[in-house]
């Protein structure tokens, strides 16, 4: 809000997780929208499901485009139908083309014997809680059963959301090899080009990748914004989040 009030840019983009809509019973999101509007902007919030835009990952994010009220431009959400024919399976993203053995950020995570044995029992698309594990491999967890614990990718579908960090089996696991994905493989799911080199330790790189918006998804949105200001038409759909008058 401070930046908008100081610099008055023609437009801005704000991004957060889908759950921001329900935080504090929805009060947080309403306040965010009202405060942004009070800075003098028309708002176009939308929950983007990036797998619908050809991204090999079911990553859902609320993105708000704001355009200054004194300008005549109206942003429209790009129509995902234009991307319906794209192969967004995680197998294609990771294997086509093959990743070079010496690619940057491609170090393997050392897996314990226990993790390897658990993974041997888990089928693609499944996790430690929907798999009947032998007693010696069962997880001693009470209460919540997180669906991504020791979850293998389903190679025929987009990946589930790439996470920024975490332990206890929250890595993203390969569909056939008994191991976690490398950071380069995770970066492929976020549509980073192989030429993009991440700096820092393996865990810091893991966080950088997990916190990012998929590059190709961001490109779709930024391209739509630029076309809006250039007066170039494009196929669109209505925003799926309403802004109170």
N, C-alpha and C positions, 0 to 999 in steps of 0.2 A: 504493500500500500504506500509505503514511504517513497519507493522508487517511482511509482506511477504519479504520485503527487508532485515529485520534484521534476521529473523529466518529461511527463506527458507524452509517452510514445504513441505513435499512430495505432499500434496494436500490441498485444502481449499474448503469451501462452503460459498457462499454469497447468501443472500435472500432479496427480496424486492417485493413490490406490482406490479401487472401486468402493471399498468399505468406508471411505470418507463420507459417503452419502448418509450412512446410518449412525455415525459417531455421535454420542450424546443424544440419541433419539432424533438425529437429523438437525439439531440446533447448530452444531459446528458448521455444517455445510451451508445452512441458511445464512449464518453470519458472514462466512467467507463471500458468498454471492452478494449479499447486501453491501458489504464493505467495498468490494470491487466496483459495484455499480455506483456507489457514492463517490468514487474517484473520477467519475465521468465517462463510463464505458458501457456499451451494449455488450451483453454476454451471450456466448454460444457454447454452453456446456454439453458434453456428450460422453457417454460411456462407450469407449471404443473396444471392440473385441478383435484384437489384432490378427487372430487366426483367420478372420473373415477377409483380411486384406493381404492374404498370401504369406503371412508370417508363420514360420514353423513352430509356433508356440501359442498356447491359449493364454495370452497375457491380456488382462482386462484393466484398463486405466481410465479414470475420469480426466478428461482434458478440456480446459476452458480456453476458448479464444475470446479475447476482448478487443473490441474496436471502438476508438474514441467517438463519443456521441456526435461531435460536430462534423464527422466525415460521413459520406453517403453510402459507404460500402457495407454489404450484408454477407457475412460468411455463411457458407453452407457445408454440411458434413459430406465428405466424398462418399459416393455410392459404392459399397463393397462388391456389388455385382460385377464390376469391371475386373475383379481379381479372382472370380469364382473358378476359373480354369487353371489356376496356378497349382503346382504340386507343392504343398506345404507340409509334407510328412517329415518327421524328424530324421528318418533314414536318409532321405534325399539331401537334406540340409547338411548332414554330417559326412556323408560318403561321396557326394557328387559336387565337385571333384574330390578325390581322396586328399586328406590332409597330409602334407609332407611330414616325414618323421622328425625333421629338424625344424619344423615350424615354431615360431615363438609362442610362449605361453602354452605349450603342449605337454608339460610334464605330467606323468601319471601320479595319481594319489596312491600312497602305499596302503593297501587294504590288509586288515588283520585276518587271520585264519577264520575267525568267527564270522566276520562280515562275508567272506567268500563262501563259507558254508551256507549262510542264510540266503545269499543271492542264488545259489544253486537250486534252492527250493521255490524261488519266486518266479512266476511266469511273466512275460512282457505285459505291461499295463497293470500289473498287480503290485501289492505292497505287503509289508510284514503282518498287517492286521486282517487281510482277506486271504491269507495263505495259512494252511495248516502246517506249522513248523514243529519239528520234533521237540520234545520237552527241553533238551539241552540247548536248543537254539531260540526258544521262546523269549519274548521280551517281557521283562518284569515291569509292566506299566499298568497303573490304575487310573481310572477316570478317562480323560480324553484320549482318543486313539487317532493320531494325526495320519491322514491318508497318504502323505508323502514320505513316511518313514520307510526306508529301504524300497522305494518304489522304482520299478523298472520302466523305462520308456516303452511305449507301444510304437514300433517302427512304422506302422501304417497310418499313424495319426500325428497331428502337431504335438509337440511336447507340452507338458504342464508347465506352469510358471517357473522360470528360472529364479531361484532364490539368491539373496545376497550373501548370506552366511548361515551359520548354524552347524550343530554337530548331531550326534546321536542318530545317524542314518539319514540326515536331510540332504545329502548330496543327491545329484541326479545320476541315476545308474543306467548303464548301457543295457540294451534289450537282450543281448546274447552273451557278451563278455562279462565276467564276474568282477566288475569294477565300476567306480564312479567315472563320469565323463571328465576329460581334461578341460582346462579353462578355454582352450582353443575350440573344442567341440561345443562348449557352452556358449562361446562367443558366436559360433555359427548359428545357434538357435536364436540369438539376438540380432542376427543378420549383420554383424560386424564383418568387414572384409578381412581376409587373412593377412593383409598388409598392415592392419592396425595392430600396433604393438603396445601392450599394457605394461606399465612400469610398476615395480614393487614386488613384495613377496607373493607367493602363490595364493595365500588367504586374502591379501589385500586386492589382488587382481580378481579373485572370486567375488568379492564385494562390489568392485567397480562394475563388473559385468552384470551382476544380479540387480544392481540399482538402476541400470540404464533403461531407457525406452528403446525398443528395437529400432535400429537405424532406418530400415526400410519403412517402418510404420511412421516414424517421425517425418520421413521424406514425403509420404502421402499427404500428411497434414500441412506441412510447410508449403508444399507445392500448391495445395488448395488455397492457402492464404495469399500466396503471391498471385495466383490467377484471379482471386477476388479483387485485389488492388489493381490488376492490369485489365480488368474487365473481360477476361477470357472465360467463357462458360464451361462448365463441366457437370457431369452427372452427379446428382446429390440426393440425399435423403434428409428428412427433418431431424433436428436434434432430439435425442430420446430423454433428455432431462429438461424439465420446464423451469423457467425463471419466473418467480412471482413478480407481478406488475407493481 
